[in-house]
Structure formats: C-alpha cells, structure tokens
Amino acid sequence: MKNDIITLAHGGGGIRTRNLIKELVLAHLGNPILNQLDDSAVVSFESPDLAFTTDSYVVNPLFFPGGDIGKLCMCGTINDLVMQGAIPKYIGLGLIIEEGFAIADLDKIFGSIAAVSRETGVLVVTGDTKVVEKGRGNGLYINTSGIGVRRPGVSAGISNAKPGNVVIVTGTIGDHGIAVIGKRQGLSFESDLESDVASLDSLISLLFNELVASINVLHDPTRGGVAAGVCDIAESSNVGIELVESHLPIKKAVKGACGLLGFDPLNVANEGKAIVVCSADAAERAISILRTHTLGKNARIIGSVVPDHPGMVLLKTAMGGERIVEVPAGEELPRIC
C-alpha cells in the first residue's frame, strides 16, 4: 500500500477503504465467500444445531510474547465455540483502527489471523473496518463473531457438573496474563515466558472422539482465570468444588511473577487452556488422551465436584488448610484480552 499509516480516509468507504480491503485483508484472508464483499456472508451448514459467539479484544500491548491481538481474537473466538462442543466454521471480524496506526503492524496482525485460519480451517467470511481520530482508539480494537456446528451427543455447558465428577485443567495456568503484563510493564523473567494463546479445537476433539459421553463441562478460564471458571461452574451447577493447591500446574516464572506483583495464579487469565469436568471413571483416560497432544502435555487433575457447600469453591492449601476461592472482585489485570 502507498500509505505507511492508517488515515481517516481508510475508513471513509472510498478508494482508500477499497485498497485497504483488497491489498491487506483479501491478500491475507481471501476465500470464495469473503471475496464476494457482499453486505453479509451466505453460508450453509450440515446441521441445524449451531453454536454462536461474539467477543471483543482490547489487549494492551497489541503484540506480546507468544502472540498478538490477531492470533488472540481468532483463537479466543474458536475456543468459545469449542467449549460448547462445536466444530468452528466461520468468523466475522470488526476492526476499529486509530488514525495513524502503522500499516506494517496491521499487516502483521492480519498475517497472524491468516495463520490461525489456515491452521484450523476456520474461515473469515465477513467483516467491517472503521477508523477513529488519533487519540481516541488506542491503536486497534477487534470485535469478532463466530459460528460452529455442534457435535452430536455433546452436552458440556457449565450447568452440567455432577457430584463425584473430577476437575481437570489442560495445562499450566496464568501464562497469558503474566506474559502480557510483563510486556506491558517491561518486566524480565528468568525464563522466556510466552502467552499460551492457541486454538483448542484439535485438543478437545481428541476427548470427544473417545469420551463424549463422559465430558460434562468444558469452560475456558480466560478473564478471572481458573478461579472465575470453577466458580462459574459451581454456581451454575449448584454443586461444591474442591481444588488441591499442590495439584495446580504453575510454571516457576509465573509463580515468581505472581509473588512479586501480588497476584493469585488462580485469578490470572489463560488463552490456551480448558477446564474439563468429567466422570471419575473417565478421568485417568482423559488425562492420558490430553497428554498425547502438545497443548495438553501438562494436563492435571486439580480437584473434584462434591455435594457439600453448593455454589462454593474451596482450595485445600499446601499448608494443610482450606480457603474459599472467589471470583475476583475487580479486574486485577485490565486489557489482558
């Protein structure tokens, strides 16, 4: 493109808007549906049982270790569909770009979006671009919508946990939140810590292929972390949940950063992990299946569902005591996704 930065004209619907779409958007994301550039995309499904989600992404900074807002918006939307047992199919993108934003950075972000699309087979089929005045947009915001087809026999909503079920997390917790806050604050860690942002479709598909009848709940522990996730499940299912602190998979760098910054790893956001609640007799097999996949190699059983204290989550601490796990009162880590 001739310009180095986004101008208000790029959002005006004229020649610069058309050039932006053709030379950047379609260059990265072009497909037979998107290429039509119609007012809406016409798609077909083999099943009437659909999952539909929407999300907005305001992460700061836009580029962070392990990813950027482009990868994040695609994986986050895909994972929301996967948590409902759906096979993700199509995504719509809405971009709000600040005047003066570097086109080179926008190109990188579209490259990340395209990479996830190629990897997962999920197509971007519609979108919109708006430009706001300099100083009013903080670089770039992205809104997404996603549609997927639900697998037969899946019932994995957060209200389906039953006493006797086992609680699993598919990998180390807190990686995304600490990677983003570290980049934002200019912190350095002993080891290279990256966001865990990833599409979970291929990982969760392994579970469904063998254990579809044994999976009661899937939930992604994004904002508010695992704490918010298990509290959601306990409240919606009207059950108690008990976690074991020593069973929580936490990287040394994350634990150290949380200690330094005063965060509880349970409250820190994840973007490539899932909470799985399954029947006790399937738990060990579920762990074995998850560990065959790169994204599930650190999967652990972290607790259980109990009939006591419905709606409440307790943590058995490493010191032998217990404490209540609560949904964070505020947002400890703002603009983390």
CORWOLIN-V82689 format. One record per residue. N is the residue number from 1. PHI is phi as a letter, one per 20 degrees, with the letter a starting at -180 (999 if undefined). OMEGA is omega in whole degrees, -180 to 180 (999 if undefined). Layout:
# CORWOLIN-V82689
n = [N N]
phi = [PHI PHI]
omega = [OMEGA OMEGA]
This chain:
# CORWOLIN-V82689
n = [1 2 3 4 5 6 7 8 9 10 11 12 13 14 15 16 17 18 19 20 21 22 23 24 25 26 27 28 29 30 31 32 33 34 35 36 37 38 39 40 41 42 43 44 45 46 47 48 49 50 51 52 53 54 55 56 57 58 59 60 61 62 63 64 65 66 67 68 69 70 71 72 73 74 75 76 77 78 79 80 81 82 83 84 85 86 87 88 89 90 91 92 93 94 95 96 97 98 99 100 101 102 103 104 105 106 107 108 109 110 111 112 113 114 115 116 117 118 119 120 121 122 123 124 125 126 127 128 129 130 131 132 133 134 135 136 137 138 139 140 141 142 143 144 145 146 147 148 149 150 151 152 153 154 155 156 157 158 159 160 161 162 163 164 165 166 167 168 169 170 171 172 173 174 175 176 177 178 179 180 181 182 183 184 185 186 187 188 189 190 191 192 193 194 195 196 197 198 199 200 201 202 203 204 205 206 207 208 209 210 211 212 213 214 215 216 217 218 219 220 221 222 223 224 225 226 227 228 229 230 231 232 233 234 235 236 237 238 239 240 241 242 243 244 245 246 247 248 249 250 251 252 253 254 255 256 257 258 259 260 261 262 263 264 265 266 267 268 269 270 271 272 273 274 275 276 277 278 279 280 281 282 283 284 285 286 287 288 289 290 291 292 293 294 295 296 297 298 299 300 301 302 303 304 305 306 307 308 309 310 311 312 313 314 315 316 317 318 319 320 321 322 323 324 325 326 327 328 329 330 331 332 333 334 335 336 337]
phi = [999 f e e c f d g f f d e n e f f f f f f f f e d f f f e d g b g e f f f l f f b e d c c c e c e e d d c b b b c c c g c e f d b g n r b f f f f f f f f f g f f f f f e m e e f c c c d c c d d d e g n f f f f f f f f f f f f g f f f f f f d m e e e d b a b c c c d f g n d c l n b d c d c c b c b d f f f n e b c f f e d f c g n f d d c d e r f d n f f g f f f f f f f e m e d d f c f d c g e g a f e g f f f g f f f f d c g f d e e b c b e e e g n m f g f f f f g f f f f e l c e c c d d g f e f e c f g f f f f f f f f e n d e g f e e f c c b c c e d d c f f f d f f f f f f f g f f d g f d f d f b f d r b e c f f k g n d d d d e f f e n e c b f e c f g f c d f c f l e b]
omega = [-176 -179 175 -178 175 176 178 180 179 178 -173 178 -178 -174 180 174 -180 178 178 -179 -175 -172 -179 -175 -178 178 180 -166 -175 174 -174 -180 -178 -177 179 180 177 -180 175 -180 175 -177 179 -178 178 -179 177 -176 -172 169 -176 -178 173 -178 178 -174 -176 -173 178 8 -179 177 -178 -179 179 -179 177 -176 178 177 -178 -176 178 -177 180 180 177 -177 176 177 -179 -179 176 179 -178 170 -177 -178 -171 178 170 -178 170 -178 170 -172 178 174 -179 179 -176 179 177 177 178 178 178 -179 176 175 178 177 -179 -179 178 178 179 -177 -173 -175 178 -174 167 -171 178 -179 -180 179 173 177 177 -175 179 -179 -177 -176 179 175 -174 169 178 171 180 165 -178 179 176 179 -178 177 177 173 -178 172 -170 179 -173 178 -172 180 -178 174 -176 176 179 180 -178 167 -169 178 -176 -173 175 -174 -175 -176 -179 177 -179 -179 177 177 -178 -176 -180 -179 175 -178 -179 178 179 -178 -179 172 177 -173 -177 171 -178 -175 -177 179 -177 176 178 178 -178 -179 -176 -169 -173 -178 -176 -178 -178 -176 166 -179 179 -176 -178 180 -177 173 -180 180 179 -179 -178 176 175 -177 -179 -179 -176 -179 -177 178 170 175 177 178 178 -174 -177 179 -178 179 -178 177 -179 -179 178 179 179 180 178 177 -180 -174 180 179 171 -179 179 -177 -172 -173 174 178 177 -180 176 167 -180 174 -175 178 -176 -177 179 -171 -178 177 178 178 180 180 -178 -176 174 -177 -180 -177 -178 -174 179 180 -179 166 -175 -180 -176 176 -175 179 -178 178 -179 -179 -176 176 177 176 173 -171 179 -180 178 178 177 172 178 174 -177 172 179 -177 178 179 -178 -177 -179 177 -177 179 999]
